Amino acid sequence: MQKNNNRYPNFTMVFGQRPQAWARVQGVGKNLDITGVVRFYQTEYGVVTIAEIKGLPAPQGACESPIFGFHIHEGGSCLGNAADPFANAGNHYNPSECPHPYHAGDMPPLFGANGYAFSAFLSDRFTAKEIVGKTVIVHSEPDDFSTQPSGNAGRKIACGEIMG
């Protein structure tokens, strides 16, 4: 990203570039309809992450909140077992061994809208280069940002392997 002469970055320049890292997200089992792409753009200020996810579970009632935990995990594979279909994704990416919610891989939740979520944010907790080979996970519940070690975010319902 080119520097500009303003005090703050001009992130609109990011959207015309190829991402430095990306993941194709896919659900499993009863969440097989979940698909999407997460793109990571390295900038001088940190990483702009853009997530677009479809097929998320819709709310059952007017007051049920379709909010999903969203994290980078340390493992490099979306494989698993019957109890945890994404067990190989491992724990939250946390190279500095910080308490939750200060893990490098803790990201803002995804807010579902009729089964669709779009999110864009800036983080300086990781670089695009260092997360290549890790995984991105969508959880069934919102992260509570306090429970150790993972925010009580529920089951892993979709996963993507981050590539460069």
ABEGO torsion letter per residue (X at the ends): XBBBABABBBAAAAAABBBABBBBBBBBEAAAABBEBBBBBBBAAEBBBBBBBBGBBBBABAABBBBBBBBBBABABABBBAABAAAAAEBBBBAAGBBOAABAABBBBBBBBGGBBBBBBBBAABBAAAABGBBBBBBABBBAGABOAAGGAEBBABBBBBBX
